[in-house]
Amino acid sequence: MRITVTIDQPTGEFQERLLALLSEYAANVEEDVHWTIPRAESYYLSLPPRARRILEEAVVRDGYVPSEELRDSENTSLRGHSAALKTALQRGTTIGQWPAGMQSPIEPQGPGFGKVVGYRMPDNLVQTFYTAIKRAKK
């Protein structure tokens, strides 16, 4: 038997109690940690304008945006942009917009130190975020 429960914006306490209850009776309880259009739209709307631009540019470029398309000049840093993307993801978990364990929809690309060379969105998320951004701009 498979039972699917969808609860929009649960509080952290409610979510913990429900999962504890389910774990008593179910051998395998798994959370839905997939990006949906409503979740993607909420994430997008929670971002500051420059971080929104990263998502938009990645979506229109089929999942990858090179850093030179985002920098105002070659010496401009993108450091704060990554922080805004991560913070919005954490904040969404904290306020119950999505469960803990959601993967970041976009990741900085680079050598691991120094300047970011671009941002990549997984191929399977491009259409979801395209639709979400389109809805958010209406």
N, C-alpha and C positions, 0 to 999 in steps of 0.2 A: 504494500500500500504506500502511496506517495501523497503527502498532504503539502500544499503550498500555502503559506501564510504571508500576506503582504500587509505591512503596517507602515503607513507613511509617517515620517518624523517621530519615531518613538523616543522617549526620554532614555537616557543611558541606564537609569535604574530599571525601567520597564523592560528594556531589551535584555539586560542581564538576568532578570527574574524569569522572563519567558524562556530564554535559552537554557537556564538551569532546570526549569520544569520539563522542557522537551528532552533534555539529556537523560532524565530519569526514565523515560519511556521509549526513547528512540535510540537504536544502535548507531545511526548515522544522521546527524543533524548538520546541515550545511547552510551557511548564509549566502544570500544572493549578493555577491560582490562585483556584479557586472555593471558597466556604465549603460544607463538607459537615457533616452532623450530627456526626460524630466530631470534626472540627476545631472546630466551634462549641462543643461540650461541653467540650473541652480549654481553649478560650479562656475560657469562662464560669467554669470551676473554678479558673483561674489568677488570677482577679480578687479583690481584697479585697471585703468585704461591701457597702460603699456603691457601688462601681462595678458589682457584680452587680445591685444594685437598679436602676440605670439601664437595663441590658439588659432586665431583667424588666418594668419599667414600660413601656418602649418596645414590647416584644413584645405585652403585653396591650392596648396602646392602638393597635394596628395600625401601629406604626412610628414614632410620635412621642410624646414625653413632654415636657410643658411644665415649665419649671424650678420653678414654684411647687409642683408635685407632689413635688419632690425636696428642696427646702430646708426645714429645720426652722423657719426664720423668714425674713422677706423680706430680711434683711441677711446671711444665711448665704451664704458663697461655695461654688461648685462647682468651683473651680479645681483642686484636687487630684484630683478625679474624672476629669477629662480626661486627666491625666498617667497615671493607673493604666491607663486603657483603651489608651493608646498604648504604654506600657511592656510590657503583656502581649502586645500584637501583636508588638513587636520581640523580646521574649524567646522567643516561640514560633518565630520565624524562626531565632534564634540556636541553639536547641536542636533544630532540625529537625522541629518539629511540623507545619510548613507551609513552603512555599517563600517566598523573598523576593518581594515584589510583591503580597502579599495586601493588599487594600484594607481599611481599618478598617470593621468592621461597623456602627459607629455614630459619628456625628459631632456635635460641639456646634454649635448654631445660635445666631446672634447677629449683632450689628452689626460684629464683627471686633475689638472692644475692649470692655472693661467686662464686665458680667455676661452669662452665657450665658442665652438665653431658652428653651432646650430642647435636646433631643437627637433626631436623626432616624436611623432605620435604613432602608435601601433596602427597598422593598416586596418585592422578590424574596428577601430574607433573613429576613423575619418568620417564615415557617413553619419554616424550617430552625432558627432559634434557639429558636422555641417548642418544637419537638420535642427539641432538645438540652438545654434547661433542664429540661424535664419529665423526661428521662432522668437528668440529673444529680441531681435531687432525690429519686430513688427510693431 
